[in-house]
């Protein structure tokens, strides 16, 4: 009987110990769950901090436009579409660039040549189904006028690719102001001036470097019903059309997209 009682007591003690272990395990599991939750929350905070602290990308391109100071030369690009978001582009130059005694293309007797700050925001192109806009956020020039014909749908010329087909609707065959449907642009003064282009999306803008006075083809398209070749040429400086104010909050374009149905 004594042996049986000892066994019973041992079983009871074992059961009690098991219960204690189970309770401790549950407590540990609960604590671990709380810890995991706190770790996940901290990781989310760190990730958000990293996102907030990461500066917006800056892609910088420096260009020099030669040719004549009496001409304006085309520069063109396409803003990213809705899958990227808002494209930001700034065209700028320091007032003293090209101001050394061996350069000075605009003012021979002073180092101050031309200061430019032209800050733009935009999305897509007028042939895109996305937002289709461009804002001039800031515009400032000093000492000389160098920026002209800023437009969401770039000022350009157009002609037929195929003379037997009509030209694309809205394009004037051989006429300036034909509104390039696949890009935005402006014209910058030449003569050997340096400009810097800073934007938040990858890829270079295209530009006429002033090495000749020939045209640059922007794009050509030929379909069954029509054809068009858009091209840009240097403009005489006498035709300058600079933005008319230091801050223009919105610049529209001649293309009006179809309203949402």
QUIFEN-V745884 format. One record per residue. SS is DSSP state (A for helix, B for strand, O for the rest). D_CENTER is the distance of its C-alpha to the mean C-alpha in whole Angstrom. Layout:
BEGIN
ss->SS d_center->D_CENTER
ss->SS d_center->D_CENTER
END
This chain:
BEGIN
ss->O d_center->91
ss->A d_center->90
ss->A d_center->88
ss->A d_center->86
ss->A d_center->86
ss->A d_center->84
ss->A d_center->82
ss->A d_center->81
ss->A d_center->80
ss->A d_center->78
ss->A d_center->76
ss->A d_center->75
ss->A d_center->74
ss->A d_center->72
ss->A d_center->71
ss->A d_center->70
ss->A d_center->68
ss->A d_center->66
ss->A d_center->65
ss->A d_center->64
ss->A d_center->62
ss->A d_center->60
ss->A d_center->60
ss->A d_center->58
ss->A d_center->56
ss->A d_center->55
ss->A d_center->54
ss->A d_center->52
ss->A d_center->50
ss->A d_center->49
ss->A d_center->48
ss->A d_center->46
ss->A d_center->44
ss->A d_center->44
ss->A d_center->43
ss->A d_center->40
ss->A d_center->39
ss->A d_center->38
ss->A d_center->37
ss->A d_center->34
ss->A d_center->34
ss->A d_center->33
ss->A d_center->31
ss->A d_center->29
ss->A d_center->29
ss->A d_center->28
ss->A d_center->25
ss->A d_center->23
ss->A d_center->24
ss->A d_center->22
ss->A d_center->19
ss->A d_center->19
ss->A d_center->20
ss->O d_center->17
ss->O d_center->15
ss->O d_center->11
ss->O d_center->10
ss->O d_center->10
ss->B d_center->9
ss->B d_center->11
ss->B d_center->13
ss->B d_center->16
ss->B d_center->17
ss->B d_center->21
ss->B d_center->22
ss->O d_center->26
ss->O d_center->28
ss->O d_center->29
ss->O d_center->29
ss->O d_center->30
ss->B d_center->27
ss->B d_center->23
ss->B d_center->21
ss->B d_center->18
ss->B d_center->15
ss->B d_center->13
ss->B d_center->10
ss->O d_center->8
ss->O d_center->5
ss->O d_center->6
ss->O d_center->9
ss->O d_center->11
ss->O d_center->12
ss->O d_center->9
ss->O d_center->8
ss->O d_center->6
ss->B d_center->3
ss->B d_center->4
ss->B d_center->6
ss->B d_center->9
ss->B d_center->12
ss->B d_center->15
ss->B d_center->19
ss->O d_center->22
ss->O d_center->25
ss->O d_center->27
ss->O d_center->25
ss->O d_center->27
ss->O d_center->30
ss->O d_center->32
ss->O d_center->36
ss->O d_center->35
ss->O d_center->32
ss->O d_center->32
ss->O d_center->30
ss->O d_center->30
ss->O d_center->33
ss->O d_center->36
ss->O d_center->38
ss->O d_center->35
ss->O d_center->32
ss->O d_center->30
ss->O d_center->28
ss->O d_center->25
ss->B d_center->22
ss->B d_center->19
ss->B d_center->16
ss->B d_center->14
ss->B d_center->11
ss->B d_center->9
ss->B d_center->7
ss->B d_center->7
ss->B d_center->8
ss->O d_center->10
ss->O d_center->12
ss->O d_center->16
ss->O d_center->17
ss->O d_center->15
ss->O d_center->17
ss->O d_center->14
ss->O d_center->13
ss->O d_center->13
ss->B d_center->12
ss->B d_center->11
ss->B d_center->12
ss->B d_center->13
ss->B d_center->13
ss->B d_center->16
ss->B d_center->17
ss->B d_center->20
ss->B d_center->22
ss->B d_center->25
ss->O d_center->28
ss->O d_center->27
ss->O d_center->25
ss->O d_center->22
ss->B d_center->19
ss->B d_center->20
ss->B d_center->19
ss->B d_center->16
ss->B d_center->15
ss->O d_center->13
ss->O d_center->16
ss->O d_center->16
ss->O d_center->20
ss->O d_center->22
ss->B d_center->25
ss->B d_center->26
ss->B d_center->29
ss->O d_center->31
ss->O d_center->31
ss->O d_center->34
ss->O d_center->36
ss->O d_center->38
ss->O d_center->35
ss->B d_center->34
ss->B d_center->31
ss->O d_center->28
ss->O d_center->28
ss->O d_center->27
ss->O d_center->27
ss->O d_center->29
ss->B d_center->31
ss->O d_center->31
ss->O d_center->29
ss->O d_center->26
ss->O d_center->24
ss->O d_center->24
ss->O d_center->20
ss->O d_center->18
ss->O d_center->17
ss->O d_center->15
ss->O d_center->12
ss->B d_center->12
ss->B d_center->13
ss->B d_center->15
ss->B d_center->18
ss->B d_center->19
ss->B d_center->23
ss->O d_center->24
ss->O d_center->27
ss->O d_center->26
ss->B d_center->23
ss->B d_center->21
ss->B d_center->17
ss->B d_center->14
ss->B d_center->11
ss->B d_center->9
ss->B d_center->5
ss->O d_center->5
ss->O d_center->5
ss->O d_center->8
ss->O d_center->9
ss->O d_center->11
ss->O d_center->10
ss->B d_center->14
ss->B d_center->16
ss->O d_center->20
ss->O d_center->22
ss->O d_center->25
ss->O d_center->27
ss->O d_center->29
ss->O d_center->29
ss->O d_center->28
ss->O d_center->26
ss->B d_center->23
ss->B d_center->22
ss->B d_center->19
ss->B d_center->20
ss->B d_center->24
ss->B d_center->25
ss->B d_center->29
ss->O d_center->30
ss->O d_center->34
ss->O d_center->33
ss->B d_center->31
ss->B d_center->29
ss->B d_center->27
ss->B d_center->25
ss->B d_center->23
ss->B d_center->23
ss->B d_center->22
ss->O d_center->24
ss->O d_center->25
ss->B d_center->26
ss->B d_center->29
ss->A d_center->28
ss->A d_center->30
ss->A d_center->28
ss->O d_center->25
ss->O d_center->24
ss->O d_center->22
ss->O d_center->20
ss->O d_center->24
ss->O d_center->23
ss->O d_center->21
ss->O d_center->20
ss->O d_center->19
ss->O d_center->17
ss->O d_center->17
ss->B d_center->16
ss->O d_center->17
ss->O d_center->18
ss->O d_center->21
ss->O d_center->20
ss->O d_center->22
ss->O d_center->21
ss->O d_center->24
ss->O d_center->25
ss->O d_center->25
ss->O d_center->29
END
